[in-house]
């Protein structure tokens, strides 16, 4: 069986519906855990994680600046290569300079961040 986007979304919808019914019947302390001094339902967190997984797997929208982090490996659509981000620095002109390494070179490169350049996977 091949997982399609529609099958994954439908499964997530069913899980979400069933989880809310189950969660109403459980004691909260049995299905919650503490994160950052607040309680979070394990089922709701799992559903959010699966939803994010579906988005990342089936959609390849360009990464936003806030989605780029040091040591991330991303697809650079301008040079058509995988790169590793070394650091991101805000410039005096309020642009963001992305310093990265190419896998076929030991030299560090840099470029000003532009929307639509970096992706999670090969385009």
Backbone as CSV, one residue per row, in Angstrom:
resi,resn,N_x,N_y,N_z,CA_x,CA_y,CA_z,C_x,C_y,C_z
1,UNK,0.842,-1.184,0.000,0.000,0.000,0.000,0.883,1.241,0.000
2,UNK,0.627,2.121,-0.905,1.368,3.367,-1.005,0.634,4.460,-0.230
3,UNK,1.368,5.197,0.573,0.751,6.293,1.303,0.626,7.511,0.399
4,UNK,-0.594,7.919,0.181,-0.841,9.128,-0.589,-1.132,10.258,0.379
5,UNK,-1.069,11.457,-0.112,-1.391,12.616,0.713,-2.812,12.491,1.247
6,UNK,-3.758,12.106,0.381,-5.154,12.002,0.788,-5.341,10.938,1.869
7,UNK,-4.650,9.792,1.731,-4.768,8.735,2.729,-4.219,9.185,4.079
8,UNK,-3.113,9.892,4.062,-2.522,10.383,5.307,-3.420,11.408,5.978
9,UNK,-3.958,12.317,5.197,-4.843,13.347,5.753,-6.096,12.703,6.329
10,UNK,-6.663,11.738,5.629,-7.865,11.046,6.118,-7.551,10.299,7.418
11,UNK,-6.431,9.625,7.479,-6.038,8.925,8.706,-5.869,9.899,9.862
12,UNK,-5.280,11.036,9.592,-5.100,12.048,10.625,-6.444,12.576,11.110
13,UNK,-7.382,12.785,10.192,-8.726,13.247,10.572,-9.414,12.227,11.482
14,UNK,-9.303,10.946,11.141,-9.910,9.892,11.962,-9.255,9.854,13.337
15,UNK,-7.932,9.902,13.367,-7.200,9.896,14.628,-7.613,11.080,15.496
16,UNK,-7.719,12.233,14.890,-8.099,13.440,15.615,-9.496,13.292,16.214
17,UNK,-10.422,12.762,15.424,-11.802,12.573,15.890,-11.845,11.566,17.037
18,UNK,-11.175,10.436,16.861,-11.178,9.392,17.888,-10.433,9.837,19.138
19,UNK,-9.336,10.552,18.955,-8.542,11.001,20.100,-9.338,11.955,20.975
20,UNK,-10.125,12.831,20.359,-10.899,13.778,21.158,-11.964,13.037,21.963
21,UNK,-12.518,11.971,21.395,-13.510,11.173,22.110,-12.859,10.417,23.261
22,UNK,-11.686,9.856,22.995,-10.958,9.108,24.026,-10.487,10.056,25.118
23,UNK,-9.994,11.183,24.716,-9.433,12.136,25.676,-10.502,12.620,26.653
24,UNK,-11.740,12.738,26.210,-12.814,13.172,27.094,-13.055,12.162,28.212
25,UNK,-12.751,10.894,27.955,-13.015,9.832,28.923,-11.841,9.558,29.861
26,UNK,-10.686,10.089,29.583,-9.501,9.816,30.393,-9.283,10.899,31.439
27,UNK,-8.631,10.485,32.496,-8.173,11.477,33.457,-7.022,12.232,32.820
28,UNK,-7.033,13.523,32.903,-5.999,14.324,32.245,-4.595,13.956,32.694
29,UNK,-4.435,13.636,33.956,-3.090,13.340,34.461,-2.495,12.086,33.838
30,UNK,-3.319,11.222,33.263,-2.826,10.001,32.641,-2.326,10.219,31.215
31,UNK,-2.777,11.266,30.581,-2.388,11.442,29.181,-1.637,12.740,28.926
32,UNK,-1.254,13.426,29.964,-0.544,14.692,29.790,0.869,14.587,30.343
33,UNK,1.720,15.418,29.822,3.071,15.503,30.357,3.467,16.965,30.415
34,UNK,4.425,17.245,31.243,4.823,18.619,31.478,5.908,19.043,30.504
35,UNK,5.695,20.205,29.863,6.707,20.805,28.991,6.745,22.295,29.287
36,UNK,7.909,22.788,29.536,8.089,24.226,29.782,7.110,24.760,30.826
37,UNK,6.973,24.038,31.923,6.106,24.434,33.033,4.629,24.527,32.674
38,UNK,4.207,23.816,31.641,2.784,23.736,31.312,2.473,22.292,30.926
39,UNK,1.223,21.937,30.981,0.843,20.569,30.648,0.338,20.506,29.216
40,UNK,0.697,19.437,28.535,0.316,19.258,27.143,-0.191,17.833,26.959
41,UNK,-1.321,17.703,26.294,-1.915,16.400,26.055,-1.051,15.623,25.060
42,UNK,-0.697,14.388,25.399,0.140,13.569,24.523,-0.548,13.303,23.186
43,UNK,-1.847,13.069,23.220,-2.576,12.802,21.980,-2.600,14.028,21.075
44,UNK,-2.894,15.187,21.656,-2.914,16.413,20.847,-1.540,16.710,20.276
45,UNK,-0.496,16.534,21.071,0.871,16.771,20.602,1.225,15.798,19.479
46,UNK,0.826,14.539,19.620,1.097,13.542,18.583,0.378,13.888,17.289
47,UNK,-0.845,14.336,17.393,-1.613,14.728,16.204,-0.945,15.919,15.522
48,UNK,-0.484,16.893,16.299,0.223,18.049,15.724,1.499,17.603,15.012
49,UNK,2.225,16.655,15.626,3.459,16.153,15.016,3.171,15.449,13.698
50,UNK,2.135,14.614,13.663,1.767,13.921,12.427,1.317,14.904,11.356
51,UNK,0.582,15.922,11.759,0.153,16.946,10.819,1.366,17.643,10.202
52,UNK,2.355,17.973,11.030,3.575,18.614,10.534,4.348,17.676,9.612
53,UNK,4.388,16.394,9.956,5.057,15.407,9.113,4.413,15.344,7.726
54,UNK,3.093,15.350,7.671,2.382,15.330,6.384,2.736,16.570,5.571
55,UNK,2.741,17.718,6.218,3.073,18.967,5.518,4.496,18.896,4.964
56,UNK,5.442,18.460,5.789,6.838,18.411,5.354,7.071,17.365,4.271
57,UNK,6.322,16.264,4.316,6.533,15.200,3.337,5.879,15.498,1.989
58,UNK,4.653,16.009,2.008,3.901,16.164,0.772,3.990,17.560,0.159
59,UNK,4.387,18.517,0.936,4.484,19.881,0.428,5.947,20.299,0.516
60,UNK,6.428,20.937,-0.494,7.817,21.379,-0.477,7.857,22.888,-0.681
61,UNK,7.186,23.590,0.204,7.181,25.040,0.088,8.543,25.587,0.507
62,UNK,8.905,26.753,-0.014,10.194,27.343,0.364,10.255,27.587,1.868
63,UNK,11.431,27.397,2.422,11.610,27.621,3.852,11.646,29.108,4.163
64,UNK,11.014,29.467,5.252,11.081,30.835,5.748,12.362,31.012,6.546
65,UNK,12.766,32.233,6.747,13.979,32.502,7.521,13.900,31.856,8.896
66,UNK,12.752,31.941,9.556,12.617,31.381,10.901,12.703,29.856,10.920
67,UNK,12.596,29.211,9.767,12.702,27.758,9.685,14.135,27.282,9.434
68,UNK,15.029,28.198,9.188,16.436,27.866,8.948,17.217,27.976,10.251
69,UNK,18.058,26.960,10.505,18.834,26.936,11.739,20.245,26.437,11.451
70,UNK,21.145,26.796,12.351,22.522,26.321,12.247,22.535,24.798,12.188
71,UNK,23.364,24.265,11.322,23.553,22.822,11.097,22.429,22.158,10.301
72,UNK,21.425,22.907,9.858,20.401,22.335,8.979,21.014,22.026,7.622
73,UNK,20.571,20.944,7.020,20.928,20.619,5.648,19.691,20.878,4.813
74,UNK,19.823,21.774,3.826,18.680,22.182,3.008,19.082,22.202,1.534
75,UNK,18.081,22.215,0.674,18.302,22.311,-0.768,18.361,23.782,-1.156
76,UNK,19.434,24.170,-1.817,19.586,25.534,-2.336,19.201,25.497,-3.811
77,UNK,18.082,26.129,-4.143,17.559,26.056,-5.513,18.328,26.928,-6.497
78,UNK,19.160,27.820,-5.999,19.943,28.672,-6.903,21.174,27.923,-7.417
79,UNK,21.879,27.255,-6.509,23.071,26.518,-6.945,22.762,25.033,-7.206
80,UNK,21.512,24.647,-6.958,21.057,23.266,-7.181,21.911,22.237,-6.464
81,UNK,22.079,22.453,-5.158,22.875,21.548,-4.322,22.316,21.531,-2.908
82,UNK,22.627,20.440,-2.199,22.391,20.400,-0.765,23.494,21.206,-0.088
83,UNK,23.115,21.985,0.915,24.084,22.773,1.671,23.853,22.568,3.161
84,UNK,24.878,22.878,3.944,24.750,22.849,5.399,24.895,24.278,5.910
85,UNK,23.906,24.739,6.649,23.942,26.105,7.178,24.883,26.155,8.373
86,UNK,25.847,27.051,8.301,26.815,27.206,9.387,26.342,28.220,10.426
87,UNK,25.810,29.327,9.940,25.283,30.353,10.854,24.452,31.353,10.052
88,UNK,23.623,32.092,10.777,22.771,33.129,10.183,22.987,34.395,11.006
89,UNK,23.355,35.462,10.319,23.674,36.708,11.018,22.884,37.861,10.392
90,UNK,22.301,38.677,11.265,21.587,39.858,10.788,22.605,40.950,10.463
91,UNK,22.461,41.562,9.297,23.391,42.600,8.868,22.935,43.965,9.370
92,UNK,23.796,44.956,9.193,23.466,46.318,9.601,22.268,46.858,8.828
93,UNK,22.041,46.348,7.622,20.906,46.808,6.811,19.652,45.964,7.037
94,UNK,19.649,45.185,8.140,18.518,44.336,8.529,18.216,43.196,7.566
95,UNK,19.170,42.862,6.723,19.065,41.635,5.937,19.642,40.516,6.795
96,UNK,19.503,39.300,6.318,20.100,38.165,7.024,21.070,37.463,6.096
97,UNK,22.295,37.328,6.565,23.340,36.664,5.807,23.374,35.200,6.233
98,UNK,23.260,34.314,5.243,23.319,32.881,5.484,24.728,32.414,5.113
99,UNK,25.452,31.874,6.076,26.768,31.294,5.826,26.576,29.790,5.750
100,UNK,27.106,29.188,4.681,26.880,27.758,4.488,28.081,27.082,3.860
101,UNK,28.073,25.759,3.972,29.116,24.934,3.360,28.488,24.089,2.272
102,UNK,29.230,23.953,1.190,28.829,23.046,0.113,29.509,21.715,0.387
103,UNK,28.852,20.645,0.041,29.404,19.325,0.362,30.577,18.945,-0.536
104,UNK,30.710,19.606,-1.664,31.825,19.286,-2.562,33.000,20.242,-2.374
105,UNK,32.963,21.046,-1.317,34.023,22.029,-1.095,34.154,22.287,0.397
106,UNK,35.343,22.672,0.823,35.559,23.013,2.225,35.421,24.513,2.455
107,UNK,35.202,25.262,1.398,35.056,26.709,1.513,33.686,27.078,2.052
108,UNK,33.660,28.123,2.864,32.379,28.638,3.343,31.882,29.697,2.369
109,UNK,30.602,29.639,2.064,29.968,30.608,1.169,28.970,31.424,1.980
110,UNK,28.532,32.527,1.407,27.510,33.325,2.077,26.602,33.960,1.041
111,UNK,25.382,34.195,1.466,24.381,34.802,0.594,23.348,35.496,1.482
112,UNK,22.792,36.582,0.988,21.708,37.244,1.702,20.443,36.425,1.506
113,UNK,19.715,36.189,2.592,18.503,35.385,2.518,17.487,36.009,1.560
114,UNK,16.968,35.191,0.677,15.884,35.568,-0.242,14.816,34.488,-0.164
115,UNK,13.571,34.895,-0.090,12.468,33.931,-0.080,12.497,33.119,-1.363
116,UNK,12.176,31.843,-1.222,12.081,30.981,-2.386,13.381,30.313,-2.788
117,UNK,14.417,30.472,-1.989,15.712,29.879,-2.344,15.943,28.522,-1.671
118,UNK,15.557,28.370,-0.415,15.890,27.183,0.354,14.651,26.300,0.560
119,UNK,14.870,24.979,0.439,13.776,24.016,0.532,14.176,22.839,1.415
120,UNK,13.176,22.113,1.921,13.418,20.910,2.727,13.970,19.781,1.892
121,UNK,13.509,19.696,0.663,13.943,18.600,-0.201,14.182,19.088,-1.620
122,UNK,14.834,18.264,-2.395,15.194,18.586,-3.768,13.956,18.989,-4.567
123,UNK,14.081,20.046,-5.363,12.953,20.521,-6.166,12.985,19.910,-7.523
